[in-house]
Each structure stands twice: as structure tokens, then as C-alpha cells.
Amino acid sequence: MRVNFTVFIVLMIFQIQLVFAQRSISGTIRDSDGFGLTGATIYIEGTQIGTTAGIDGEFSLEVPSDETILIVTYIGFNPQKIIVGDRSIFNIILEENIELLNEIIVVGYGEIKKSDLTGSVGSVDTEQIQKIATVDIGRAIQGKVAGVQVTTNSGAPGSGTSVRVRGIGSFSNSNPLYVVDGFLTDDISNVSPNDIENIEVLKDASATAIYGSRGANGVVIVTTKKGLSNGVQVEFNGYYGTQSAWKTIDLLNANDYAQTYLDLKGGQLSGIESEDLRQWIQQTLAGNNSGTEWQSEVLQNAPIQSYDISVRGGFKKLRYSFGGTHFKQDGVVINSYGKRSQGNVDLEFKVTDKLSLSGGLKYSINENTVYDQGTYSSVLGTAVRKDPVNPVLDPVTGNWDRTNLTDIENPARLGYISQFRIQESERLQPTFGITYKITNALTFRSNVIWDKRDITGNYLRPIYTTVESKNLGNNGQPIINPQETNTTEELQVQTNKLNVLQNSNTISYDKSINDHSINAVLGFETYQSDISNITEQVFTDSIGVSDPLRERAFNLMSYFARAVYSYKSKYLLTATVRRDGSSKFPEENRWGTFPSFSAGWNVDRESFFPESKIISGLKIRGGWGEVGNQEPIQPYAFYSVLSPGWQYAFDNNSPSQGYAPTFIPSESITWEVSRMSNVGLDFYFLDNRLSLSTEYYIKDTKDLLVDSRFVPAPVFAGAQAPTSNAGAMTNKGLEITLDFKQKFKSFSFNVGGNIAFITNEVTAIGAANNIQGAAYEAKTQIPATRTVVGGEFGAFYGLKSQGIFQSAEEVDAHGAQPTAQPGDVKWLDHNNDGEITIEDAVLLGSPIPDFTYGFYLNVEFKNFDFSASFLGSQGNEIANIMTYYYRGSDVIDNNLLKSRVENAWTGPGSTNTEPRLTESVTQNDWFSDRYIEDGSFLRLRNVQLGYTLPSQVTSKIKLSRVRFYLSADNLLTFTDYSGFDPEVGLAFNGDPFGNGVDLGNYPQPRTIIFGTNIKF
């Protein structure tokens, strides 16, 4: 004990002497041209004590002695060691490292120099990603890469995005493959944007063929941050803010609705048959019932917050990184929320000079309410339809109230119920890897990754009561409405389990001999996936044959190779091949081979290329490749599978429930295959400060799966027809990317953008005449989309309006609408058969934009920084199905737009655009060009203003960087679309043929946050 106390006293004396021995140094860190290197790092060797240079490269630091050694580093420059000595002022000049400046690009199973790249790869600035208030990486990369269209399907917390690389690639699943630190996955929700080192998007087949049957729709490669070689860096990122709906629909208020309702009843209360309805209208018009503005009732200002901390460090043998994130978001629709907590650990241990071991663990827990998306009966869908006369609650009983003026549920009650529909997910992802350096040029790597996901949906229907407050029973109390009352709690629990085991083994070779260099990789990979789903009914007495448990599994075995050859860094060749074997296919179609070739020419390396201060670089590249797609194919598709719910009668007795095949097996099913050609030109100007990249591609996809729903089955089969490889499609596009950087003494800026043009044509759909999507015939009589040979995928088809009938004589002269009246819509009889039917539907537009674009501006002035990013879409249409309700003809069943009522036809010559108002649905409401709107938009995706404390201040409080910022997402949106949000995506029940169909979308919120970034 005495020895320990003595040691403690000695150490304390040493620490006191060290503190008193410390002194302050300061100076600047600049490049050879004299420009300050803002963000350069200077630290004491062997410690975590250091700071970051501020504006003009200025720094200050406390050092313990004259013998202290400083390490100065900056990206793209050679590090420098400096002995402090007796100096107090330092003017440090760092030299550029040409090799470091030659950016490294992460590609499949390896990385190559950007100068050697021959394929189409888009890089994302991770600093820009971290500025968006989201944990969804898809939202964060919106507008950042040419040819990558990211559409937010819903603004609901926990909802995802649709990411399309170079357009629609399949009739079913067009999402890209994600690769996170080598792991192939469809879900990257367990990765925090703050943990990302870089993101690369592989767009053409010459880049994606290394992933074979999973690369047809592009590949997004995410590399996370790892540990440091020495020292420790602790970083905290946090923000708190508020969200609000940026738009509402201008509908009738209670008084205007009541007056319109009365007008349709002849202007007399006696025209209203029911006594309770008469009371509602009379009291509202008399000013005794203010009614409810339902959008205000279900929309709210909602908080959003995120806190992230990471620790990265290392020493001679070990590098480590660990951290955690907590994110919580309340929705702008009442009682909707999402929250996520996640943590990660990453270790790399150098056993010997040749052998290294690595391991990691990611763990995340998510919880969010399940919003009833893509349906008119959702909280928001009913809020724009429900009559505004209806109060939220009955003032007498306190129960939910109903007027019966419209047959629509109380939106506030739906919002109350939605809080009991909760989905929870837990994900565990351990990894282990071995790296062995056989020679300086030859390296073996093996990685094993296990991905375990448990997703549980708890859907509770609570007890609630709705009354008709103006409809009294014999006891004088409001009667209970049975349609909107539930007397017994009901709970459904759905559990989904996913287990994936992936093992990747590669041998890589990287060697330069004189003017020749080669980078090659040879690999073998296995991928096993097991999925189980179980549904349990709780609090229910119903018993019968059901199918509560479903299990499916598939295995994938792959061999792959790639070689990149460079001669004098001028002439470049790349060849890739992958061979995949999948259990999803019958034995004769089980294996597929996917090759690619590409070449490049760095013209600026030629002796004849002129030396110029204007043009500093030029590369020409091109490639061809073939990739596959197996994602749309379900396991066991080539088997005859039995399903429950069928009834059999024996000996004339009552039917018994049993099993039967529901579809004919797809015995010849095979891969979807895409062949892609790509050519590109990369220009560099003004000493590489200005870059311009242009690319043109053609993507031909064959053997697309056509779902059994769209294939005629033999009448004797008794089951659905088999899914078949009957479809084909072609995408063609042009992409342009521009970036400019300029730096002055205390001011720098970066501006750039991208634009992508695309055309799409369906060239085959098999035996089907056409494929219909977004079917809503129960209301609009005609499905919103059709896919036909020679047309675009999921184009809009409907009736074509020709104005409004002004007289009975005009109705008779038209002839094709004998039941129409003056004030009804006149439809084009397209096939001239004398009647208006679904066969008269014509092409009305397309959800596919003519082009998409994004642009940005980043400015730094001394300690201030400002950034703004925009994204947009041009030339696409949206089918706004919600206008069936609030722009329809039937005010009895729905609330209406103010403009619809104000501009309605009231007599000959009154209008030629809006039909008459009626008490029932008419042919006026069939799906037509009246539903089609211009979906083009320009959105200020993010704008941010930040301030970084001077290094002289942060060094005194032992911090290397402190930054505060104010940021706004979706601050401005410019669009002619009348709905809540022009970013519609696949909100229509996830139907791939329903892209661009709006049926009550949950809008993206406008978000304003205040945040901080602190580095220790």
C-alpha cells in the first residue's frame, strides 16, 4: 500500500512539473503557393494532443517541452515532422504528394486510382451527406450523382426511398445492390451517415459486372471509417430541430361546405331527408358550429434530434473505432414517430508484418409507427375528404363524433389508432476477417459476415367508441355508430426473421514493372439467406386452417475475377467476369456468366497534348458488359407450392378446408440479363480546378420477369399462369457532371452540378396485351398506368377530355354519352365506336422525367461556411388520384377544393373546365387527363450556415475543432403540382407499375435544425 502511495505521489509531482513546463506555440500551415491549409492537423507525436488549423492555416497549441516533436498532416500533402526547439512562431510549408492527389476510388472487391478508372463511377462528398437531417443514406445522396434518381416514397418516420441507377431496370425490383465494407445487402439502415468514409456508385456494366447477378440495377459501395494509425480522435455530432408540413390543400371550410351541400338540395333545409343532417347544416350556417379544419387537426410541428459520438484511434499493432448514434423523429402527422439507436465496433490487429486480423460488430434497434401509406383511407387521406362540419369529439359523451354527411371515418380517431401500429426491428451484424500479405504484390483476404435481423410488427386495434351526436336514441343519448366503434381489443403480431451468412475470399495482385502496372483480383464467395415469417392473432376466438408460418431460403455461389492493366498511365484496359450459381433456378438454368470489358486513354499523358493553362487533362473511356438480376425471383418459383384456404366437398357434405396449388410452376425461369454500353469523356481545366464529365449509355435488358397476374393461364389449369421471362426494355441516357473549385487567401468556394437525360422503351411483354398498374377501378373505372410494347414503363392512360357539355343539343350531337347532361365532361371517343369505355383510353403522360438534376454551392470565408444544394426533376407527370375526391363531382361524399366549387359549371357559357356539382359519382370522375398534373419541381434540398471557433480558442479548452451550424431541409419547393408533395415515387402500395401515382402521400417535412460538431 505504501509503495502504491509513493508511486502516486511521484506521478503527481511529474504531472505538476509537466503542466508548469508547458508553453504556447502558434503559426500557420500553408502550401507551396502560400495558401493557408484550413483543416490541417498538427499534433504531438505519440499522443492524442493536437489541434486543427483554422482560416488561413492558423493554429496555436500548448507543448510540454523544447524536445516535443510535432506531426503535421493534410490530405493530398506529405506529412512533416518538426522539433519544437526554442521557437514559439512556426511558418510550416507542406508539399503536395502527387500520388495522394491521384484520388483512390473504391470498386468491387478492391480499389484503384481514379486515373486508371475506365468504368462509370460516381463519388459522393460525405461532408455533404452529413448536412442532411436524416439517417437514411438514400435521402442523403439525392441529387448528388448524375443518373441516380432518389425518390422519397413517404415522409413518414422510418420510411425508405426508391433509388434508381440509370432508370427502371426491372418490372419488379429496380433498387441497386448495396455493399457495406464488402457485405452485399439490400438494407443499409444500420449505417450512420457520420460513420461513412466514402460512397461510390457503380453505374455501368463494366463496373458492376464483378457483382454478376446482383449488379443489374447499379451498385452503391459504402466504406465506413476505420481506426487511426496512432493517437485518438473523439468526435461528437448532434442536432435538434423542428419539422412542419410545407403545404396544405385549400378546401371548403365548414360554412362553405354547408352552403354547397344545401344548394345541392335545392337551397331548402326540407330537401335534406334526415333530421340529424338538417341540424348539422342549419347550426353550421347559423354560426353555432365552427366545424373542424381537419388538416390542422392531424398535422403538427414535430421535433427531430440526433446525437452521435465516435472514438477512433490506434497504435503500433492495433487500430480501433467505435461509436454510437441515437436518432428520434416525430412525424408531422399526429402520433407517428420513428427512433433508432445503433452502435458499432471495428478492430484491426496486426499480428505480424504479413498477417492481420480484423473484426467488427454493428448493432441497431429501430422502432416506428406504421403509417397506412398509399391509400385514401389513411389519416391524411381522410383529412382532405372528411366533411369540415364534423367535430372531433362529441361534447356530451366525449367520444369520437360523426355527422353522417360523408361516409368517411373521423381522421383524428384514425390518428389516435395509428399510434398502436408499431414495428420494431433489431439487427446484429458481426464480422471477422483475415489478411495475409503473401508477397509485397500478392495479398489474400477472407471475410465472414453474419447478418441477423428480427422485425416484429405489433398491430393493436384498441377499444373506441364513435357516436352520432345529432342522432339521439330513446334514452336521449347520442346513438353509437357501429362502423366506427370497436368493443374488443384485437392484436396481430407479425414476426419476420432474416439470417444471412456471407463468406468472401480474394487474392489480389498489385504490381508495377517499368511502364506496366496491373491490379488484379480473383475471388470466391458464398451467400446464404434464410427468411421466416409468422403471423399470430391475439385476442380472437376464430379458429381455422391458416398459413401462419412461411419460410424461404436461397443460396448463391460465385467465382469472379478482374484485371486492370495500365501502360505508362496512358492506355488502360479492364476485364471482369463473374459466374453465379443460384438455388432460385432449376438445375439447367442455375449458373450464369457475366463478363465485361472497358478501356481508357489518358490523352493528356501523350507528348502531343499541348501544355496549356486552360486544358489540363482529358480522358476517353468506354466499356461493355453484361449483368444479371435475380432479386425479383422468389425461392421455389419452379416448384408447385401448396397454399391453404381452399374448400373441398366430400359425399355432398359441407366443404372442408385444405390446400391446393395456386400457380403453375415456372420450370424454365432464368436470370434477367442487362447488356450495357457506355462511353465517357472526362475534361480537366485550369490546373484541375474545373472538371467536366460526360457519359452516354445504352442499356438493353431482356428476359424480364412478367408476373403471373399478367399472363393468361389455360382455363383448365385451376391456378395462376407461371411467371415467365417474357419482357424486354431499353434505357438510353446522357449524363453531365461539372465541378469548379477556387481558393483565395481567406475565401474559397466550390460550385457544381449534374444533369441526366433518359429515355425508356418497353420492347416486349410476352403474351400479355398490356400490363395495367395502380388499379383503382372501383372508383375511377380505369387503371392509372399501362405498360405496352413501344411505350414507356408504367405510362399513364385514361380518357381525354374535350371540354364541358353546354347544352342538351351538344350532348345529342356527340352521341357517345347518351346519359350525360349539360355540365358534364365531354370525352373523346378515341376508337369511334359510339360509346365511352376503357377502350377509349389514350396516352396521357409518363412518370419518367425527361431529365433530373442537382447543383450545389459551398463557400468558406474565414471561420464561416455556407452551403446550399438543390435537386429537381423535369418533364414527368403525376396521377393525382386524390383529386377523384376533392376535385370530383360528389360533394355529398367528400369535401372539395374551394376552386372546384367556385369554378363549377352552373349554366351555358359559365365554364368549359370544371363540370357541374352533383349528389353522386358520374362518368365525370373516370380516370382521365383531369387527374394528370405536371410533376416537375425544383427543391432547395439543404441550406446551411456554420461557424468554426478559431483554433486559438479551441486549443485553450483542449479541443481540436468546434463548429456550430443552422441548417434547413426542404426549405423551398417550386412546383405546379397541387398535391402535398411532388416526390411521389412508389407510394401506391409499393406497386412498381404504380410509380408516380399519388393516393394520399405522407409529405416530406420542412426541417430546421441547430447542430454542433466537436472534435477532441
N, C-alpha and C positions, 0 to 999 in steps of 0.2 A: 504494500500500500504506500510506504514511504517512497519507494522507487518511482511509482507512478506519479506521486505528487511532485517529486523532483523533476521528472521529465516534463510535467505540465508547466512548472514554473519556468524551466529553460525555454520551452516553446513560446510561452507568453512573452518573455523578455526579447526573444528573437523577433516575434511579430511586432512588438512595440518599436524595436530598433528599425525594422523594415519600414514601418509607417513613417517614422521621422526621417528616414533616409530618402523617401520618395520626393521627386521633384517633377515639375511640369515641363513638357516639351510641346512644341507646336510647329506648324509648317504647312506646306502644300504638296500635293501629289499631282503631277502633270504628265502629259505625253510629250513626245519629241517636238511637237508643233507649239507647245506652250499652253495647250488647253487643259483646264482642270478636269481631273477624273472623278467626277461626283460618284460616290458609292464605292470607291476603292477601299479595301480593308487593310488596316495596319494593326498588328497585334504583337504581343511579347512572345517570343519563341518558347514553346513548351508549356504555355498557359492558355487560359481562355480570356485573358485580359486584353482588350483591344477596343477599337472604335472604327467607325465608318466615315470616310471623308465627306464633307458637306459640299455646298455650292463652291465652284472654282477649285475643288480638291482640297479645301482647307480642313485641318484636323488639329486636335490637341489631345494629349494623353499624359497620364501620370506614370512615371517609370521609377523602379526601385533603386537603380544604381547606374554608374557610368558603364559598367560591363554588360548592361542589358542589350540583347540582340532583338531587333525589330524585323518582322516579316511583313512585306508589303505586296499585296496581290490585287489584280484586277483582270476581269475576263478579257481574253484576247491579248494579254501582255505577259511578258516574262516576269515571274516573281523576283523580288530583290531582298537581300539580307543587308541590314545596316546595324553597325555597332554604335550605340548612343554616344559614348565618349563624354567629353565635357561640353558638347554643343546643346543649345536649347532651341535653336531655329533650324528647320530642315526644309530644303527645297529638293524634292525627290522627283526624278525623271524616270518613268518606266518605258521600256522599249517594246514595240509591237512584236508579237510572235506570229509569223506568217502561218504556221501550221495551226495554231489555235484559232486564228481568224478564219481559217477554212472550216466552216461550220460542219459539225458532225450530225448526220441525220440517222435517226433510228428507223430501221426497216425490219422486215420479218426475220426473227432469229439472229439479229446482229445489227451492226451499224456501219455506215460508210461515209466517206467525205462527201459533202454536198457537190464538190466539183466533179466527182465520179458518178453522180446520180444520173440515170437515164430514164427512169420511170416518172410517173406523175405523183408527186408527194406534196401535200400542203402542210405547213407548220403553223402552229398556233402559239401566239405570245401568251405565256402563262401569267404574266403580270396583268394582262387584260382580263383573263378569266377570273382572277381573284377579286376584280372590281364589281362583279355582278352578285347581287344578294340572293344567292341560290346555292343549294348543294347538288343540283342536277347539272352534270357536266354538259349534257346536250344543250340546255339553255345557255350555258356559259360560252359555247363556241358559235352561237348563232351569228351569222354574218361575217365570220372571221376567215372562212376559206372558200374560194371560188368553187362552185359546183357542189357545195354541201348545203342542202336546204334543211334547216331545222325548224319544225313546226310544233308549237306548243299545243297539244291536244286539249288541254284544260288548264285553267289557273288554279285548280283545287290543290290544296297542300297534299304532297305525296304523289301527285300525278306525274306522268312522264312526258316524253317528247317523241316525235317521229323524226328520225334522221335519215335523209336520203342522199346518197352519194351518186351524183350524175343521174338523177331521176329515178323513176319507178323501175325496179329490176325484176319484179315477180308479180303474179296475180294474187299473191297472198302475203308473203313477208318480204318487205324491201329494206328492212333495217340492216345496218352494217354489222360486221363482226367487231367486237372489242377485244383488245389484247392488253392486259394489265400486267406489266412485269413478266411477260411470257405466258400468262394464263389466258386461254381463249374462253370468252364468256359473252352472254347477251345482256348482262346487267352489271353496271359499274357504280351502283348506288352506294357501295361501301367504301368509295374513294372520296376523300375530301379534296375540294379544289386547292386548298392550301398545301396539300401533300404532293402536288403534281410538279415534277421537274420539267417535263415537256410532253407535248401531244403532237403526233404526226398522223395525217390522214392519207392513206394509200388509196389512190383513185383509179388507176388504170390496171389492166390485167398483168402487165409486165411487173408491177409492184405487188399485186395481190395474189398472183398465181402460187406463191410459196405457201399460201393457206388453202389452195386447192378448192375443195367442195364447199368451203365456208367463206370464200372471198369474193363471190359474185357481186355483192352489193357494197363493196368497199370495205376497208379495214381502218379502224381507229386505234392507234397504238398509244397507250398511256404509260409513261415511265414515272414512277414515284421517286421522291427524294430519298437519298441514302445517307449513311453516316459520313463523317469527315475524317480526313487523314490524321489530324491532330487537333487538340483543343475541343472546346464545347461551345455550341451556339444554341441559346434558348430563344424561342420566338413565340410571341402571343399575338393573335389576331382576334378582334372582337368587334361586333357592331350591334346596334339596337335601332329599330326604326318602326315606322308605321306604314300600313298599306291602305289603299282605298280604291273603290271602283272608279275608273276614269270616265265612265259613260253610263247613262241610263236611257231608257226608252220613253219618249214623250207620249203618254197615254191619257185617256179621258180621266178626269177626276170624278169624285162621287156625284156631284151635282150635274155635270155634263153627261155622265153615263145615264143617270136617272131621267134626264130630259130626253135623251136619244131613245131610251127604252120606251118612254111614254109616247113619243112621236110615232114609233113603230106600231103602237097600239091604238092609233087613231087620235092621239092627243087627249084622250079621256081616261081617267082612272077606271071607269066602268069597263074599259076594254081589257083590263087585266083580270083574268079569271080568278086567281087565287087571292084570298083576303090577306094572307101574310105578305104576299108580294106587293099588293096595293099599299100596305102600311109602309113597307120599306121605301117605295118610290115616293109616296106622299110625304113622309117625315124627312126624307133627304132633301126634296125640293123646298120644303118649308124651313130648312135650316136646322132641323132637330137631329140630324145625323151627319156628322162630318166624314164618316166612312174611313177608309184606310188607303194610304199610299203604299201599296204592297212592296214595291222595290225598296223604299226606305225602311220598311219593316224587316226585310230579310237581308239587306246589305248593311255592312258596318265597316268602321275603321278598325283595323286589326293590327296587333303588334307582330313584329318579326325580330328574331335575335339569334346570334351565333357567336360561339366562343371556341377558340381553337388554340391549343398550345402544343408545341413540338420541341423536342430536345434532340440535337444532332451532335455527334462527337466521335472521338476515336483517339487511338494512339498507335503504337508501332504494330501490334498484332490484331487489334480489334477495331472495327468501325461499327457504330450503333446509331439507331434512330428510333425514337418512339414518340408517341403523341396521342392526343385525343381531341374530339370535337363534340360539341353539343349544339344542336340546332332546333329551334322551335318556331313554328309559324302558325298563327291563327288565320283562318280564311276570311275573305271579305264577305262570304255568305255565312250567316249565323250558324253556330255550332259545328263548324268544320275546322279541323286543325290537323297539323302534322308535326311530329317531332322525331328527332334522330340523335342517337348517341353512338359514337364509334371510336375505336382505339386501334392502334397498330404498333407493332414492334418489328424491327428489322435489324438483324445482326449479320456481320461478316467477319469470320475469324480466319486469319492467315496462319495455317498450321506450319507450313514450310514455305520456302521460296516458290515451290511448284504447286502445292496443294492448299486450297482454300475451301472452307465450309461456310454455308450461308443458311439462314433460317429466318422465318418471319411468321407473324400471326396478325390477322385482321379480324376484328370482331365488331359487329354492329347490331343495334336494336332500333327498329323503326316502329312507329305507331301513327296511324292516321285514320280519320273518318273516311268512309267510303261514300263518295258523292254519287248520286244517281245521274250519271253523265250521259248526254246524248239522247235525252228524252223530254218530251213536252210536259211530263208529269213530275219533273224534278222541282226542287224548291224554287229555283229561279224561273223555270219554265211556267209554273203555275202563277208566279208573282206577276208576270206580264199578261196573264189570261184571266185571272180571277176578277170578278166584278168589284169595283172600288167601294161599293155601298157596304159591303160585308165588314162588320167589326171583327177584330181579332178574337175577343172574348165576349161572352155573354155577361153583362154587368150584374145580373141577378145571381146566377149559379157559379160564375167564374170558370165555366167550361168553355171549350172552343165553340165559336159561333158559326152558323151557316145561314145564308139568306135564301138559297134555292133559286136565286136569279140566274146563276150559272151552275152547271153541274161539274164544278171544279173544286177540288179539295182545298181546305184552308192552308195557304202557303206557310204561315207561321207554325201551324201544327206539324207540317212536313219537316220544317226546320228543326223543331223540337225532337222529332223522332230520329232525325239523321244522326244525332249525337250518340245514338246507341248502336250504330253500324260501324264497327271498329275492326280494322285489320292490323294485326301485329306480325312483325317478321323479325326473326333472329338469324344471324348469319355468322358462321365461323369459317375461317379460311387459313389453315396453317400451310406453310411451305417449307421445303428443305431442298438445298442444292449443294452440288459438289462441282468444283472447278479444278481441273488438273492441267497444268501447263507442261505438255509433253516436251516441246522444244520452244524456242523463242517465237516460232511462227505457228506452231500447232497446239491447239487447246481443246480439251474435252470438257463438256459441261453436261450435267444431268440434273434435272429439277423434277420434283414431285409436288403436286399441288392438290389439296383436297378442299372442295367447296361444299359446305353443308348449309342448307337453307331450310328453315321451318317457317311457314307462313300460315297464320291462323286468322280466320275471319269469324268474328262473333256478331251475329246479326239478331239483335233483340227487338221484338215488337212489343213495346210496353202497353200497359193499360191506359186508355184515354177515352174521354167522352166528348162528343160534339152534339150540341143542341141547336134547335131552330127557335131562336128567341122570340120570334113573332108568331110562332105556331104553337099555341098553348093547348095542353091536354085538359081532360076533365078536372084534374086537380089544380088547374090554374098555373101549372108549371110548364116551361118550355119542353116540348117533346124531344126525345133523344133521336138523333139521326143514325140509323143502323149502319149506313155506308161508311161513316167516318167515326165509328166507335169500336173499340176493341176491349173486351171484358176479360180476356185471358192472356197472360204473358206467353209469348212464343219465342223460342230461341233456336236458331240454326247455327251450327258450328261447322265451318269448313276448314279442313287442315290439309295443307299441301307440303310435301316434303321432297326436297331435291338433294341428291348426293352426286357429286361429280369428282372423278379421280382422273387427273391428267399427269402423264409422265413424258417429259421431253428430253431427248438425248441428242446432242450435237457434237460434231467435231468441226472446228473452224480453222481455217488456214489464212494467214495474212503475211505476205512476203513481197518485198521489192528487191529486184535484181537489176542494177543499172537503170535502164529506161522502162523496165517492165515491172508492173505490180499486179498482184492477183489477191483477191479477197474471196474466199470460198467457204461454204458451209454444207455439211452433209448431216442429215438427221433422221431420226426415227421417233415416232410419237404415238401414244395410245390415249384414248379419251373414252371414259365410261360414264354414262349418265343414267341414273335411276330416279324416277318420279312416281310418287304415290299421292293420290287424292282421296280423301274420305269426307263424307258429309253426314252429320248427325243431327237428328231432330230431337230437341229437348222440349219438355212441357207440351207434349202432344199425345193423343190416345190412338192415332191412326197407325195401323199395323198392316203390312202387306209386302209383297215382293218388291224390293228396291235394288238399286245398284250403288250402295254407299261407298264402296271401295274400288278405286281404279288404279292400276299400276301399269307403268310402261317404262321400258328401258331400251337403250341403244348403245352400241359400241362403235368406235371409229379407230381404225389403224392406218397409220400414214408413214410413207417414206418421202423424203424431199431433199432437194439439192439446189444450190445456187452458186454461180461463179461470176465474179465481176473482174474484168480484165481492163487494164489501163496501160497505154503506151505513151510515155512522156506526158502523161496527164492531158493528152490531146485527143486520142482516139479511145473510145470507151465501148465495151461490149458487156452485156449482161445476159445470162441464160438461167432459167429457172424451170424446175419440173417438180411436180408432186403427184404421188399416187395414193389415192384414198380407197379404203375398203370400209363400207358401212353396212351394219346389220339391218338398216331400214329397207334394203333392197333384196329381191330374190337373188339366189346364188349366181345366176347367169349375168346379172347386172350389178353385182356387188362392188366391183372395182372400177375406178375411173382414173384417167391420167390427164393432168392439166399442165401443159407446157407454156412457156413464154420466152420471148426474145426481145431485146432492145439494144439500141446503140446510141452513142452520143459523140459529138465533135465539139471540143472547146476551140472554136475558131480563133479566139484571142491569143492562144498559145502559138499560133503559126507566125513564122518570120515575116510573112507578107501583111499581117494585120497591122494597120497603121497605129503608131503611137499618137494618142490624142487625149487631150484633157476632157473631151466630151464623151467619147465612147471608150469605156474601159474594159468591157467584156462582152462576149457573145458565145452562146452555146446553142447548137441544134441537136435535137434528140427525137427519137421515135421508137415505137415499140408495138408489138402484137402479142396477144396472149389469150389463153382460154382458161376460164374458171367455172366452177360449178356451184350449185346451190341445192342443199338437201334439207334446209330448215323448214320449208312448207310441208314436208312429208312426215307423217306421223308413223311411229313404230307400228309394226304389224299390218301395214296397209295392204300387203299382199296375202294376208290370211283372211279367212272368213270368220269374223268375230261375232259371237252371240251377245245380244242385248236383252234386258228384261222389259217387262211391260206388255208383252203380247198375251192375247187371250185364246184359249183353246176350248172347244166344246166336245165332250165325250158322251156318247149314248144319249144325246138330246138333253143332257143335264146343263146346269148353269156353267158358264165359261170359267175355266181355271187359268190363273196367270202362270206364265212361263217365259221361256227365252226363244229367240229366233234370230237368224242373221238379218242385219239391217242394210247391208250393202254387199255388192258383188266384189270379191277381192280383186285388187289391181295387180295381177300376176306379171305384167310386163313393165311395171313402173320403173323409172330410171331417173338419173340426175337432170336437173335443169342446167343448161350449159350456155354460158355467155362468151362470145368472141369479141374482143375489143381491140381496135387500132387507135393509136394515139401519136400525134406529132406535136412538138413544142419548140418554142424559141424563147430563150432567156437573154435579155439585154441588161447591161450594166453601164451606167453613165456617171460622169462627174466623180471619178475615183470611188465608184461603187456606192455613192450616196443615193443614187436613183436606180431602182431596178424595175424592170418591166418583163412580165412573163405572159406568154400567150400559148394556149393549147387548143387543139381541135381533136375531137374523138368521134368514133362511131362504135356503138355497142349493139351487137346483134345477139339476141337471146332466143334460143329455141328450146323445145321440149318443156315449155312452161306447163305447170300442173293446172289442169282445168278441173275444178271441184265437181264432185258427183252431182251436186244440185243443178248444174247447168248442162248435164249430159243426158240425153234421152235414154231411158232404160227399156229393155224389152218388156212388153206388157205381161208376159208370163213369169217374169223374174221374181216378183214379190219383194224386191229390195231395190235400193238405190243403185244406179249405174256406178261402175268403178271410176275412181279418179284416174285421169289419163294425162299423158304428156302430149297434149294437143295444141298448146298455144305457142305463139312466137311474137316477138316485139322488137322494135328498133328504136334506140335513142341516139340522137346526134347533138353535139353541142360545141360551143366555143366559150372558152374561159379566159379572162384577162385579169391579171393582178398587178398592182402598181404600188410602189412604196418609195418614199423620199425621206431622208434624214439630213438634218443640218444642225451644226453645233457652233455656237459662238462662246465668248468668254464666260458669260453668266446666263446665257439663254440658249436653249436647244428646243427643237421641235421635230416631230415625226408625223407625217400625213400619208395616207394611202387608202386603198380600197380594192374591191374586186367586183366583177360582174360576170354572170354566167348566163348564156343563152342556151336554150334546149328545145328540141322538137321530139315528139314521141309519136310512134305509129304502131298500132297493133296489126300484125301481118297474118295471124292465124289464131283461131279459137276452137278448131275441131268441129265436131258435129253440131254444136250449138249455133243457132242463128244469130243470137246476140246474148250477152251476159248482162243482166239487169242488176243494179245495186241500189242501196238506200231505199228499199221498197217501203212505201208508205201508202199503199193503195187504199187502205181503209179510210183515209181522209182525202188524199189528193188524186186517187184513182190511177195515177201513172207513176211508176218508179222514177226516181230522180235521175239516175245515170244509166247509160248503156255503153257497153264495150263491143264494138263491131270491127270487122276487118276493114282496114283502110282508115280507121279513125283513131282518136286518142283514147288512152285508157281512162275509163270512168268519166266519159264526157256527159254533159247534161242534155237530155232530150225531153221535150214537152210540147204542149200546144203553143201556137204562135198567135198572139192577139192582133186584131186589126181595128182596135177602137171599141166604141160603145154603140150599141143599137140606139138610135134616137127616136125611132117610131116603129109601129107595127108593120108598116109597109116595108121598112128596111129589113125587118125580120123575115117577112114573106119572100122578099126578093133574094135573100141569102139562101134560103131553102134547106140548109144543112142543120139548123137548130130550130125545129118546129115548136119546141116547148119554151123557147126563150121569150122574154118580154122586153119592151123598151127599158133601157138602163142596164141590160146585161152585156157581158163581154162578147164581142163578135170574134169567133175563132176561124182560123184558116183551115179550109177543107183541103188538106195537102194532097190526099190521094183522089180527090174529086169523086167520091162515091156517094155523095149526097147526105152524109151523116158525120158527126164528130165522134170519133172513138180514139182509142190508144194508137191506132194505126196512123193517125194524123200527126203524131209527134215528130218534131224536126229537131235538128241540132241547134242548141241554144247557147252553148259555150263550153268552156273546159276549166277544171280546177287547176290544170297545169299552167304555171305562169310562162309568159314569153321569156322573161328573164328575172333573175333575183340578183340582189346587190347588197353590198355593205361598204361602209367607209368610216374612217376614224381620224382623230386628231389628238396628238399628245404634245403638251407644251410644258417645259420646265423653265422657271425663272427664279434664280437664287434658291430660296428654300420652298418656293411654291411650285405646285404642279397642277395641271389641269388636263383632263381627258374627256373626250366625247366619242361615242360610237353610235352609228346609225345602221339600220338594216331595212330592206324593202323588198317588195315583190310587185311585179308589173304584168298586167295582161291576163290575170286569172280571174275567173268568176266564182261566185259563191251562190249556192242554192239555199236561200234563207227560208227554210220550211216554217219557221215561227211566224212568218207573215200570213200563213194559212189562218192563223188565229187572230192576230191583232191588225191585219190588213184585209181580213176576209169580209164576207157579206153578212155574217150572222152575229149581230150584237146581242142576241138573246143568250148565246152560249159563251161569249168571250168579251173581254174588254177590247177596245180598238184604239188605234193611233188617233190622235187629235186630227192630224192631217187627213186621215181616211174619212172621217166624218165630215170635216169641213169641205172636202172636195168631192164628196159623193154625188153621183148623178141624181138630180131632182126633177128634171124635165128636159124636153128637147132643147139642145144647144147649151145646156148648163156645163157639161164637161165631156171630154172624149177620152179620159184616162181612168177615172175611178167609177166602178159600177154602183148601182143602187144598193141601199141597205135593205136587208130582208130579215125575216124571222127564222130562216132555215138555210142550210148549206145548199148551194146550187152549183151548176156547172161552171159558174164564175170562179170557183175555188179549185178547179182541177189544176194539176201541176202544169205550169206554163212559164213563159218569159216574165210573167209578173213576179215570179219567185227569184229570178236570176238578177244578181247585182254584181257590180264591179268590185272585185276583192282586192284590187291594188292598194298598197299602203306604203308609207314611209314612217318609220318609228325611230325616235330617239331612244335607243335601247339603254344606254347608260351615259350619264354625265357625272363627273366627279371633280371636286376641288380639294386639294390636300396641302398640308403644311408640315414640313420636317424640321424638328428642332435643330438648331446649329450644333455641330459636333463639340463646340466649346462648352455648351450646356450639358449635353448628354454624357460627356466624359467625366464631368464632375459628379454625376449621380451614378456612375459606373454602368452606363448603358451605351450600346453602340449605335442605336437608332430609335427614334421616337417620331412617329408620324400620325397626324390626325387628319380625318377627311370627312367631307359631307358628300353623299352620293345619292343619285336618284335613278331608278329604273323605270322605263316606260313613261317618262315624263310627258312626252308629246307624241301623238299619233295623228298622222294626216291620212285620211281615207274618206271615200264616199260611201262606204258600207254602212248600212243603217243598224246592223246588229250590235251586240255587245263588244265583239272583238273580231277583227278581220283574220286573225290567225285561228283558223278553224281546224285544219288537219283532219285526223281520223276520229273526230268526236262522235260520229254516228255509229255508236255501239262497236267501234273498232272495225267496222266493215271496210276492207281495203277498196271495195268498189264504191264506197260512200265518201271518198275524200272530197273535202270542200262542201259538205252538207251540214248546215247549222240547224240543230234541233234543240236549242236551249243550252248553248255552251256556257260553262263557267268561265268568266272573263279573266284575263291576266290582270293583276292589280298594278296600280301605280305605287311605287315603293320609294320612300325617302328614309335614308339611314344615316347615322353618325357612327364612325368607327375609328379604331386605332390599331396601329401596328407597332409593336415594341420588340426590339432585339436586345438580348443581354450578351 
